[in-house]
Amino acid sequence: MGRILAFDYGTKRVGIAVTDPLQMIATPLETIPTNEVFPFLKKYLASEEVEAFVLGWPRDLLGRETDSSQPINQFHQSLRNRYPAIPVHKVDERFTTSLAMDAMISGGSKKKDRQKSAGKVDTVSATLILQSYLEQR
C-alpha cells in the first residue's frame, strides 16, 4: 500500500502532508516554494510509493469557486498530466488555515513564532486536508 500526499496549494508556497504506508495517520511533511513542487515530487516519487494525491479545493461559504480556484485548477491539471496513474482527490479546504492556526495556538505556539513561520501553517493545513480525506473515505 502506498502513501497519500496532500497539498495546500498557494501561489507562493505549497504545504505538503503525507500518510504513513498504512494510510492511517496524516503528518506534516514540508512547505516548499510553489515553483519547486514538481522537482520535489519527482525526487519524492523516486523513493516512495504514492497511491494518491489529495488537493485542498477552495470554496466560499456557498460552495462556489473562489479567487484562488484558478491557480489550483491549473495545478490539479498539471498533476493529472504529469502523473496520470496517480488519482487526484479534491477535498474542501474551507477553514483549514484558521483551524491550523487554532491548532498551533492550542499546541502552545507563541504569536511571534507563528508570524515567523507562515510555512508551518501551510503544512498543518495540508495535514488537516489529508486527515479530512482519510476520515471521509
Secondary structure, 3 states (H helix, E strand, C coil): CCEEEEEEECCCEEEEEEECCCCCCEEEEEEEEHHHHHHHHHHHHHHCCEEEEEEEECCCCCCCCCCCHHHHHHHHHHHHHHCCCCCEEEEECCCHHHHHHHHHHHCCCCHHHHHHCHHHHHHHHHHHHHHHHHHHC
